[in-house]
Amino acid sequence: METPPSAPSPVPSTFTIERRWVFVGLAVAALGVLLFILGSVTKRPPLPVSCTWRNAALDRTKVCVITVTVAHNDPFRMNVRYVNATNGGVRNDTVTAYGTYGTAQLGHLEGFPLLPGDTLEFSHPDFEAVKFTCPTSDRGRFVGPTVMLLLGRFG
């Protein structure tokens, strides 16, 4: 009587499954590293502008004074998106800062009646966009230049 050939010893299936998960983990890690490298390569520098605020001379609104913080020989053009916090209105426009370290002012006369809470977002194709929010008034009651002259003369 012949003995049947012996069957190969079974390999635990958990070993194969664990090896698959190791390969999946390595693939996910490699994909994460690749995305991190691509993300850091394509990231643009922030828009080189600073923002200061002043009270408008004609009404109770604010004026945003934008200053370009890096030297440019050509006029520096940037897009601006104005969002009114009161009614949610949106206005898109283009602003140009002239000069080596150019400045531009945005206020009621330029079509931007800025009140506390309103936002201005500046963007440029070569830079990351920056957003500024109009601060609350630094004084309790606004006194325009005409009223100040009258108070100075008759007060």
C-alpha positions as CSV (number, residue, x, y, z in Angstrom):
1,M,0.0,0.0,0.0
2,E,1.3,3.3,-1.0
3,T,1.3,6.2,1.2
4,P,-0.3,9.3,-0.2
5,P,2.1,12.1,-0.8
6,S,2.1,14.4,2.2
7,A,0.5,17.7,1.7
8,P,2.6,20.7,2.2
9,S,2.4,22.2,5.6
10,P,-0.2,25.0,5.6
11,V,1.2,28.6,5.9
12,P,-0.7,30.7,8.3
13,S,-3.0,33.0,6.3
14,T,-2.4,35.8,8.9
15,F,1.2,36.1,7.7
16,T,0.0,36.9,4.1
17,I,-2.6,39.4,5.3
18,E,0.0,41.1,7.6
19,R,2.4,41.4,4.7
20,R,-0.3,43.1,2.5
21,W,-1.0,45.6,5.2
22,V,2.7,46.5,5.5
23,F,2.7,47.2,1.7
24,V,-0.5,49.2,2.0
25,G,1.0,51.2,4.8
26,L,4.3,51.9,2.9
27,A,2.3,53.0,-0.2
28,V,0.2,55.4,1.9
29,A,3.3,56.8,3.5
30,A,5.0,57.3,0.1
31,L,1.9,59.0,-1.2
32,G,1.9,61.3,1.8
33,V,5.5,62.3,1.4
34,L,4.9,62.9,-2.3
35,L,1.9,65.2,-1.6
36,F,3.9,67.0,1.1
37,I,6.7,67.7,-1.3
38,L,4.4,68.8,-4.1
39,G,2.5,71.0,-1.8
40,S,5.5,72.8,-0.5
41,V,6.9,73.3,-4.0
42,T,3.7,74.9,-5.3
43,K,3.0,77.1,-2.3
44,R,3.3,80.8,-3.1
45,P,4.7,83.4,-0.8
46,P,2.2,85.8,1.0
47,L,1.3,89.0,-0.7
48,P,3.9,91.6,0.3
49,V,1.5,94.3,1.6
50,S,0.8,95.8,5.0
51,C,-2.4,97.5,6.0
52,T,-3.1,100.5,8.3
53,W,-6.4,102.2,9.0
54,R,-7.5,105.7,9.5
55,N,-10.8,107.5,10.0
56,A,-12.3,109.1,6.9
57,A,-12.5,112.9,6.8
58,L,-15.9,113.1,5.3
59,D,-18.0,110.5,7.1
60,R,-17.9,107.8,9.8
61,T,-16.2,105.2,7.7
62,K,-12.6,104.1,7.7
63,V,-9.9,104.3,5.0
64,C,-7.6,101.3,4.4
65,V,-4.0,102.4,3.5
66,I,-2.2,99.5,1.7
67,T,1.6,99.7,1.5
68,V,3.7,97.4,-0.7
69,T,6.5,96.1,1.5
70,V,8.9,95.0,-1.3
71,A,10.6,97.2,-3.9
72,H,8.9,97.2,-7.3
73,N,10.0,99.2,-10.4
74,D,6.6,98.8,-12.1
75,P,3.2,99.7,-10.6
76,F,2.0,96.9,-8.4
77,R,-1.5,95.8,-9.4
78,M,-3.6,93.5,-7.2
79,N,-7.2,92.4,-7.0
80,V,-9.4,93.4,-4.1
81,R,-12.6,91.7,-2.8
82,Y,-14.6,93.8,-0.5
83,V,-17.3,92.1,1.7
84,N,-19.7,94.3,3.6
85,A,-20.4,92.7,7.0
86,T,-23.8,94.5,7.4
87,N,-25.6,93.3,4.2
88,G,-23.2,90.7,2.8
89,G,-22.6,92.8,-0.4
90,V,-19.5,91.9,-2.4
91,R,-17.5,94.1,-4.7
92,N,-14.4,93.1,-6.7
93,D,-12.0,95.6,-8.1
94,T,-8.4,96.2,-9.0
95,V,-6.0,98.4,-7.0
96,T,-2.7,99.8,-8.3
97,A,0.1,101.0,-5.9
98,Y,2.5,103.3,-7.7
99,G,6.1,103.8,-6.7
100,T,9.0,101.7,-5.4
101,Y,7.2,101.0,-2.2
102,G,3.8,102.0,-3.4
103,T,0.7,102.9,-1.4
104,A,-3.0,102.9,-2.2
105,Q,-5.9,104.1,-0.2
106,L,-9.3,102.5,-0.2
107,G,-12.3,104.3,1.3
108,H,-15.7,105.8,0.7
109,L,-14.4,108.0,-2.2
110,E,-13.0,104.9,-4.0
111,G,-16.3,103.0,-3.6
112,F,-15.4,101.2,-0.4
113,P,-17.4,102.5,2.5
114,L,-15.5,100.6,5.2
115,L,-17.2,100.0,8.5
116,P,-16.1,97.8,11.4
117,G,-16.3,94.1,10.5
118,D,-16.0,94.7,6.7
119,T,-13.2,92.7,5.0
120,L,-10.8,93.4,2.2
121,E,-9.1,90.4,0.6
122,F,-6.1,91.3,-1.7
123,S,-4.9,88.8,-4.2
124,H,-2.2,88.6,-6.9
125,P,-1.4,85.6,-9.3
126,D,2.2,85.3,-7.9
127,F,1.3,85.5,-4.2
128,E,-1.0,84.0,-1.6
129,A,-4.1,86.2,-0.9
130,V,-4.2,88.2,2.4
131,K,-7.3,89.4,4.2
132,F,-7.8,92.4,6.4
133,T,-10.8,93.2,8.6
134,C,-11.8,96.7,9.4
135,P,-11.3,97.4,13.1
136,T,-13.7,99.2,15.4
137,S,-13.4,102.9,15.8
138,D,-10.6,104.1,18.1
139,R,-12.6,107.0,19.3
140,G,-16.2,107.2,20.7
141,R,-17.7,109.8,18.4
142,F,-16.5,111.0,15.0
143,V,-15.9,114.7,14.7
144,G,-15.3,115.8,11.1
145,P,-12.8,118.6,10.2
146,T,-15.5,121.2,9.6
147,V,-17.1,120.6,13.0
148,M,-13.6,120.7,14.6
149,L,-12.9,124.1,13.0
150,L,-16.3,125.5,14.3
151,L,-15.6,124.2,17.8
152,G,-12.1,125.7,17.7
153,R,-13.4,129.1,16.6
154,F,-16.6,129.2,18.8
155,G,-16.0,126.6,21.5
